Amino acid sequence: MFTVMFLCSAVALFLGYKFYGKFMEGVYGINNGNATPAERLNDGIDYCPTHPAVLLGHHFSSIAGAGPITGPIVAASVFGWLPTLLWCIVGSIFLGGPHDYGALVASLRHDGHSVGVVIERWIGRAGRTLFLCFTILTLILVVAVFLALTTSTFVADPVVAFVGCLYILLAMISGVLIYRFNANLKIVTIIMLAIIGFCAVKGGEWPTVMAYFTHSADQWNVFLSLYVLAASVLPVWLLLQPRDYLASYFLYFAVGIGAIGMILGSSMNSGAIPMMAQNVKWFGLSKAHLWPMLFVMVACGAISGFHSLVGSGTTSKQIRHERDALPIGYGSMLLEGLVACISLGTLMVAGGITAGGPTGTFAAGFGQFCSILGIDPVLGTRLGAIAVNCFLLTSMDTACRLGRYQIQEITGNKVNKYVATLLIIAGTLALVYVKMTDASGKIIPAWSIIWPVFGSANQLVAALALLGISVWIRRGLKKSANFLLIPFWFMLATSMTALVIDIKTTLASANPNYVLSTISAILLVLAALMCVEGLKALNAEKKGISIN
């Protein structure tokens, strides 16, 4: 079963890249003769022409996070592996991929600015303000959650913390060697990866690692906050880009091991995860129904609004040539769909979600896949945990920089990059350290109270980004945008219905979570107002009316 799952998924994704990718290149008129923002506005800080292999590593590792691991694992445990897999593959090819690629190209054509600026140009200032307010709040939540999750992986295993810190140090050395001393990229990459690989395998045997990298959650929170501050304000070539690039090789390694496990490890299938859950409920207004809940549980493995922020934030400022956008924007999303498929395999090996949650389940299944190559399962599990940590840390540092960009955009650059970054970090730490009472009376961090709404909010960001890009295609390129408008309507209906379910479920509980229901209601109102602005712009174009 694993072999069929993986090969069918890989073939479908390859065909999507080859044919649907070519179609989209034609829509956008991709041409390397068009100078990119990185070339025209190169400032050595945010705008920096980058080798496509390096940028692919940054983009892929940034958009992934833990999403293609946690979402598919949770969804498959509820609804079965088949509907989850179908959504990941179909979603990646026809929804998530076009969404990511469209956001990246739109940003390239608007001086590397965010989707918010694209919305301002083609929908109006009100639309931009609503979108940026929406996304800034979402990014603060993302940074808070990934900070908490990264800290937990550091606390759980000092070797994971050691390798994570080593990545940061070696990234800065790599950046200086490549950009200031013109060192050969391949040679630097091989040397740095050899060091990281050796330390990942042998680190557990070194007493100094256990002694110096064993710290409390509070201490790691401080360290990681300082790290994301540096990653947000330092030149992109010095820390953010090379760290994400080096981390991506560990992720490629994880994909390679996962592929081997899926092709050769069918005998490891526990048989405990059904193809389709018994008595599945298809459509309805509860968390038990497949629609809309499956489509908000699985975000990064199919479509995620966060990706549009990455593509139009850090990535678009580093593209050397327009044709690099297809493998980086569309290809990364398809690769993420493949990671989601592998995640389902690890769940089926584990036989269900383990005590370590979805990330622990992935690491355990990954360890079993490693045993096929003769790697000790205990070491394999650690390597899986390091891979997860790489996903988390790269998404966290990118999200912080994106939040900085968006605060500067919404204030017209009246707030400098240091203040903007500190505002993001302050909001992050508030969500981590402020305690609230959940429905059962348990005291938990504020981010845990709010997190249940993230899936719906993230998918709503995707819908709004699709709307903004569609208006640009219709009004700016004078071409049909139906290939994006159809996903827009689906994601809008899905995410808004999921928010209604969140409000309904919360208010119906014995101890209503008024914070969560209020946030859900605010998001609904912001999204509705944004959609009104966007649809007015679309209708104005149809009627030939200028709204500028």
Summary of the structure (lengths in Angstrom):
residues: 548
radius of gyration: 22.0
end to end distance: 55.6
largest distance: 72.0
contacts: 2139
relative contact order: 0.17
helix: 77%
strand: 2%
